[in-house]
Amino acid sequence: MDDSERDAKILRWQQKARKAAKLGRSRNLYVITLDPVVLERHEFRAANPGYVEGMPCLYVGITIHEPGDRFEQHKTGYRSSRYPRRYGVELALDLIDGFDKTGLAEDDWEAALADWLRAQGCAVWQH
């Protein structure tokens, strides 16, 4: 993708985000599977002492954007954490199934989802 295509995408994403915020839309949780090679990163491995070998490596986030757009943003480097940019494989929204955010403030959803996935043995990175 050349710079002009990237700039046009960023502009569209910004416009969509402003519109969603103006409409008062709730934010979206999302999960991205990461290539297991990320476990070679000391910082990632250290953040997941309860990781069970063979379970997925994941990045968890929350966004005003649609999850598919946010995944694409990570992969293009727009407002991206290094782990989904370098190691992101695909969206894994099905991994959110069973997570109950009832009673949680929206600002607590991301951390709670990450903790819930870690409790199942997954290796998870989130901000």
ChimeraX commands (.cxc) that place a marker at each C-alpha (Angstrom):
marker #1 position 0.00,0.00,0.00 radius 0.5
marker #1 position 1.44,3.36,-0.96 radius 0.5
marker #1 position 1.33,6.47,1.23 radius 0.5
marker #1 position -1.66,8.03,-0.52 radius 0.5
marker #1 position -3.74,4.86,-0.07 radius 0.5
marker #1 position -2.73,4.67,3.59 radius 0.5
marker #1 position -3.57,8.36,4.15 radius 0.5
marker #1 position -6.99,7.89,2.53 radius 0.5
marker #1 position -7.72,4.89,4.76 radius 0.5
marker #1 position -6.68,6.82,7.86 radius 0.5
marker #1 position -8.96,9.70,6.90 radius 0.5
marker #1 position -11.91,7.28,6.45 radius 0.5
marker #1 position -11.19,5.63,9.80 radius 0.5
marker #1 position -11.05,9.02,11.53 radius 0.5
marker #1 position -14.34,10.11,9.97 radius 0.5
marker #1 position -16.05,6.87,10.98 radius 0.5
marker #1 position -14.72,7.18,14.54 radius 0.5
marker #1 position -15.95,10.77,14.89 radius 0.5
marker #1 position -19.38,9.75,13.63 radius 0.5
marker #1 position -19.58,6.78,16.03 radius 0.5
marker #1 position -18.51,8.95,18.97 radius 0.5
marker #1 position -21.03,11.65,18.04 radius 0.5
marker #1 position -23.77,9.02,17.97 radius 0.5
marker #1 position -22.67,7.81,21.41 radius 0.5
marker #1 position -21.90,4.30,20.25 radius 0.5
marker #1 position -20.42,1.87,22.71 radius 0.5
marker #1 position -16.87,0.70,22.14 radius 0.5
marker #1 position -16.09,-2.76,20.76 radius 0.5
marker #1 position -13.90,-5.41,22.34 radius 0.5
marker #1 position -11.70,-7.35,19.95 radius 0.5
marker #1 position -9.19,-10.18,20.08 radius 0.5
marker #1 position -6.35,-10.77,17.62 radius 0.5
marker #1 position -4.48,-14.06,17.48 radius 0.5
marker #1 position -0.73,-13.62,17.50 radius 0.5
marker #1 position 1.91,-15.83,15.95 radius 0.5
marker #1 position 3.29,-18.06,18.75 radius 0.5
marker #1 position 6.79,-16.80,17.93 radius 0.5
marker #1 position 5.79,-13.79,20.09 radius 0.5
marker #1 position 6.52,-16.04,23.08 radius 0.5
marker #1 position 10.21,-15.53,22.31 radius 0.5
marker #1 position 9.78,-11.89,23.43 radius 0.5
marker #1 position 10.85,-11.72,27.08 radius 0.5
marker #1 position 8.39,-8.94,27.93 radius 0.5
marker #1 position 5.45,-10.87,26.45 radius 0.5
marker #1 position 6.42,-14.15,28.13 radius 0.5
marker #1 position 6.97,-12.39,31.48 radius 0.5
marker #1 position 3.47,-10.87,31.33 radius 0.5
marker #1 position 2.00,-14.38,31.03 radius 0.5
marker #1 position 3.48,-16.60,33.75 radius 0.5
marker #1 position 0.38,-18.84,33.74 radius 0.5
marker #1 position 0.53,-19.55,30.01 radius 0.5
marker #1 position -0.35,-23.13,29.12 radius 0.5
marker #1 position 1.69,-24.47,26.19 radius 0.5
marker #1 position -0.46,-24.92,23.11 radius 0.5
marker #1 position -3.02,-22.28,24.06 radius 0.5
marker #1 position -3.29,-19.24,21.77 radius 0.5
marker #1 position -1.29,-16.05,22.05 radius 0.5
marker #1 position -3.61,-13.05,21.87 radius 0.5
marker #1 position -3.86,-9.29,21.80 radius 0.5
marker #1 position -6.98,-7.79,23.42 radius 0.5
marker #1 position -8.22,-4.29,22.72 radius 0.5
marker #1 position -11.21,-1.98,22.86 radius 0.5
marker #1 position -12.08,0.54,20.20 radius 0.5
marker #1 position -14.75,2.85,18.80 radius 0.5
marker #1 position -13.91,1.35,15.38 radius 0.5
marker #1 position -15.34,-1.82,13.94 radius 0.5
marker #1 position -13.04,-4.72,14.94 radius 0.5
marker #1 position -12.12,-5.48,11.31 radius 0.5
marker #1 position -11.07,-1.87,10.76 radius 0.5
marker #1 position -9.06,-1.87,13.97 radius 0.5
marker #1 position -7.23,-5.05,12.94 radius 0.5
marker #1 position -6.37,-3.42,9.62 radius 0.5
marker #1 position -5.16,-0.31,11.47 radius 0.5
marker #1 position -2.82,-2.42,13.58 radius 0.5
marker #1 position -1.43,-4.19,10.52 radius 0.5
marker #1 position -0.81,-0.91,8.67 radius 0.5
marker #1 position 0.88,0.59,11.72 radius 0.5
marker #1 position -1.76,3.23,12.43 radius 0.5
marker #1 position -2.01,3.73,16.20 radius 0.5
marker #1 position -0.76,0.21,16.64 radius 0.5
marker #1 position 0.83,-1.76,19.42 radius 0.5
marker #1 position 3.93,-3.56,18.24 radius 0.5
marker #1 position 2.56,-7.02,18.99 radius 0.5
marker #1 position -0.47,-7.00,16.69 radius 0.5
marker #1 position 1.48,-5.09,14.05 radius 0.5
marker #1 position 4.37,-7.57,13.96 radius 0.5
marker #1 position 2.72,-10.80,15.06 radius 0.5
marker #1 position -1.02,-10.36,14.34 radius 0.5
marker #1 position -2.55,-13.22,12.37 radius 0.5
marker #1 position -6.32,-12.70,12.39 radius 0.5
marker #1 position -9.29,-11.47,14.36 radius 0.5
marker #1 position -10.59,-14.05,16.81 radius 0.5
marker #1 position -13.88,-12.57,17.95 radius 0.5
marker #1 position -15.21,-16.04,18.77 radius 0.5
marker #1 position -12.84,-16.10,21.76 radius 0.5
marker #1 position -15.00,-13.41,23.38 radius 0.5
marker #1 position -17.96,-15.84,23.48 radius 0.5
marker #1 position -18.72,-16.65,27.10 radius 0.5
marker #1 position -17.14,-13.48,28.49 radius 0.5
marker #1 position -19.65,-11.66,30.69 radius 0.5
marker #1 position -19.12,-7.92,30.94 radius 0.5
marker #1 position -22.37,-7.38,32.82 radius 0.5
marker #1 position -21.90,-4.94,35.68 radius 0.5
marker #1 position -18.49,-3.76,34.44 radius 0.5
marker #1 position -17.77,-0.18,33.46 radius 0.5
marker #1 position -16.81,0.11,29.79 radius 0.5
marker #1 position -13.32,1.24,30.80 radius 0.5
marker #1 position -12.83,-2.10,32.60 radius 0.5
marker #1 position -13.91,-4.42,29.76 radius 0.5
marker #1 position -10.49,-4.80,28.12 radius 0.5
marker #1 position -8.59,-5.71,31.29 radius 0.5
marker #1 position -11.36,-8.02,32.45 radius 0.5
marker #1 position -11.40,-9.85,29.10 radius 0.5
marker #1 position -7.61,-10.20,29.18 radius 0.5
marker #1 position -7.74,-11.60,32.73 radius 0.5
marker #1 position -10.54,-14.00,31.74 radius 0.5
marker #1 position -8.51,-15.31,28.78 radius 0.5
marker #1 position -5.33,-15.62,30.90 radius 0.5
marker #1 position -7.31,-17.65,33.46 radius 0.5
marker #1 position -7.96,-20.14,30.63 radius 0.5
marker #1 position -4.21,-20.45,29.95 radius 0.5
marker #1 position -3.92,-18.05,27.00 radius 0.5
marker #1 position -0.99,-15.66,26.67 radius 0.5
marker #1 position -2.45,-12.16,26.39 radius 0.5
marker #1 position -1.14,-8.66,25.75 radius 0.5
marker #1 position -3.30,-5.56,26.33 radius 0.5
marker #1 position -2.81,-1.95,27.35 radius 0.5
marker link #1:1,2 radius 0.2
marker link #1:2,3 radius 0.2
marker link #1:3,4 radius 0.2
marker link #1:4,5 radius 0.2
marker link #1:5,6 radius 0.2
marker link #1:6,7 radius 0.2
marker link #1:7,8 radius 0.2
marker link #1:8,9 radius 0.2
marker link #1:9,10 radius 0.2
marker link #1:10,11 radius 0.2
marker link #1:11,12 radius 0.2
marker link #1:12,13 radius 0.2
marker link #1:13,14 radius 0.2
marker link #1:14,15 radius 0.2
marker link #1:15,16 radius 0.2
marker link #1:16,17 radius 0.2
marker link #1:17,18 radius 0.2
marker link #1:18,19 radius 0.2
marker link #1:19,20 radius 0.2
marker link #1:20,21 radius 0.2
marker link #1:21,22 radius 0.2
marker link #1:22,23 radius 0.2
marker link #1:23,24 radius 0.2
marker link #1:24,25 radius 0.2
marker link #1:25,26 radius 0.2
marker link #1:26,27 radius 0.2
marker link #1:27,28 radius 0.2
marker link #1:28,29 radius 0.2
marker link #1:29,30 radius 0.2
marker link #1:30,31 radius 0.2
marker link #1:31,32 radius 0.2
marker link #1:32,33 radius 0.2
marker link #1:33,34 radius 0.2
marker link #1:34,35 radius 0.2
marker link #1:35,36 radius 0.2
marker link #1:36,37 radius 0.2
marker link #1:37,38 radius 0.2
marker link #1:38,39 radius 0.2
marker link #1:39,40 radius 0.2
marker link #1:40,41 radius 0.2
marker link #1:41,42 radius 0.2
marker link #1:42,43 radius 0.2
marker link #1:43,44 radius 0.2
marker link #1:44,45 radius 0.2
marker link #1:45,46 radius 0.2
marker link #1:46,47 radius 0.2
marker link #1:47,48 radius 0.2
marker link #1:48,49 radius 0.2
marker link #1:49,50 radius 0.2
marker link #1:50,51 radius 0.2
marker link #1:51,52 radius 0.2
marker link #1:52,53 radius 0.2
marker link #1:53,54 radius 0.2
marker link #1:54,55 radius 0.2
marker link #1:55,56 radius 0.2
marker link #1:56,57 radius 0.2
marker link #1:57,58 radius 0.2
marker link #1:58,59 radius 0.2
marker link #1:59,60 radius 0.2
marker link #1:60,61 radius 0.2
marker link #1:61,62 radius 0.2
marker link #1:62,63 radius 0.2
marker link #1:63,64 radius 0.2
marker link #1:64,65 radius 0.2
marker link #1:65,66 radius 0.2
marker link #1:66,67 radius 0.2
marker link #1:67,68 radius 0.2
marker link #1:68,69 radius 0.2
marker link #1:69,70 radius 0.2
marker link #1:70,71 radius 0.2
marker link #1:71,72 radius 0.2
marker link #1:72,73 radius 0.2
marker link #1:73,74 radius 0.2
marker link #1:74,75 radius 0.2
marker link #1:75,76 radius 0.2
marker link #1:76,77 radius 0.2
marker link #1:77,78 radius 0.2
marker link #1:78,79 radius 0.2
marker link #1:79,80 radius 0.2
marker link #1:80,81 radius 0.2
marker link #1:81,82 radius 0.2
marker link #1:82,83 radius 0.2
marker link #1:83,84 radius 0.2
marker link #1:84,85 radius 0.2
marker link #1:85,86 radius 0.2
marker link #1:86,87 radius 0.2
marker link #1:87,88 radius 0.2
marker link #1:88,89 radius 0.2
marker link #1:89,90 radius 0.2
marker link #1:90,91 radius 0.2
marker link #1:91,92 radius 0.2
marker link #1:92,93 radius 0.2
marker link #1:93,94 radius 0.2
marker link #1:94,95 radius 0.2
marker link #1:95,96 radius 0.2
marker link #1:96,97 radius 0.2
marker link #1:97,98 radius 0.2
marker link #1:98,99 radius 0.2
marker link #1:99,100 radius 0.2
marker link #1:100,101 radius 0.2
marker link #1:101,102 radius 0.2
marker link #1:102,103 radius 0.2
marker link #1:103,104 radius 0.2
marker link #1:104,105 radius 0.2
marker link #1:105,106 radius 0.2
marker link #1:106,107 radius 0.2
marker link #1:107,108 radius 0.2
marker link #1:108,109 radius 0.2
marker link #1:109,110 radius 0.2
marker link #1:110,111 radius 0.2
marker link #1:111,112 radius 0.2
marker link #1:112,113 radius 0.2
marker link #1:113,114 radius 0.2
marker link #1:114,115 radius 0.2
marker link #1:115,116 radius 0.2
marker link #1:116,117 radius 0.2
marker link #1:117,118 radius 0.2
marker link #1:118,119 radius 0.2
marker link #1:119,120 radius 0.2
marker link #1:120,121 radius 0.2
marker link #1:121,122 radius 0.2
marker link #1:122,123 radius 0.2
marker link #1:123,124 radius 0.2
marker link #1:124,125 radius 0.2
marker link #1:125,126 radius 0.2
marker link #1:126,127 radius 0.2
view
